Amino acid sequence: MANALVKPDYGIDAPGVIRNLIGIGIGLAILGWFVPTLRIGALVFGLRPMTWTIAPCLVIEGILMILYSKKWKFNHRDRMLNMIPWRGDEQVLDVGTGRGLLMIGAAKKLKTGRSVGIDIWSTTDLSGNSMEKTLQNAELEGVRAKVEVQNGDATAMKFPDNTFDVVLSNLCIHNIPTSEGRDKACLEILRVLKPGGKALVSDFIKTGDYVKAFRAAGAKVKIGGRHYFTVRIVEVEK
């Protein structure tokens, strides 16, 4: 009965960034109000202090990121999953699965297929990020038997060539610190994708670089327009 009251939790993306944006924004607003020289400068020159201009922008950006984590990323997940013509027997990989948003969403599309998620479980990139919480979400969503979760580095996957019909990734690859590493992750996605398979890589930066890496490896690539201000989807066919 207790489990029936527990809801899946897919975490807050980039919690440290959100905390910093809101904290700095509030701090600047306080500074602009209470530091006399800034107020005097505004009165003398007829200008609002720079702090009063920047502060609300930072706070609003932090709030928008919270809204993405709590609502918009579910719509974005559905947008991505609807781009796949599901049969139900696919082998699916979610690169940087986090707490399983795409992996679990894909599993719900499957009948005899399997959905695999890999991650390095960074809590900097996602609050409460852990394999245990991902598996708990899968249990709560009723797809535990259809999923598999592994420790895995996107730049050096352990899977054989041509393993997956579908490869998914959202807001993951930009976290790899070097351009060489990001290119390697793209090549790994292409390597484990079956001929005729489809990969969808979604991110808010570096998507042009991903397109170049995939095309240089011989894949067919399309890139969609921006969703929720900055996120774009790179569509790859092998």
Salt bridges, closest charged atoms under 4 A:
ASP9 OD2 - ARG99 NH2 3.54
ASP13 OD1 - LYS73 NZ 3.01
ASP78 OD1 - ARG77 NE 3.05
ASP89 OD1 - ARG87 NE 2.78
GLU90 OE2 - ARG87 NH1 3.97
GLU141 OE1 - LYS108 NZ 2.76
GLU148 OE1 - ARG114 NE 3.49
ASP161 OD1 - ARG191 NH1 2.72
ASP165 OD1 - ARG87 NH2 3.91
ASP165 OD1 - LYS194 NZ 3.46
GLU188 OE2 - LYS184 NZ 3.88
GLU188 OE2 - ARG191 NE 2.82
ASP203 OD1 - HIS174 ND1 2.74
GLU235 OE2 - LYS198 NZ 2.77
GLU235 OE1 - LYS222 NZ 3.96
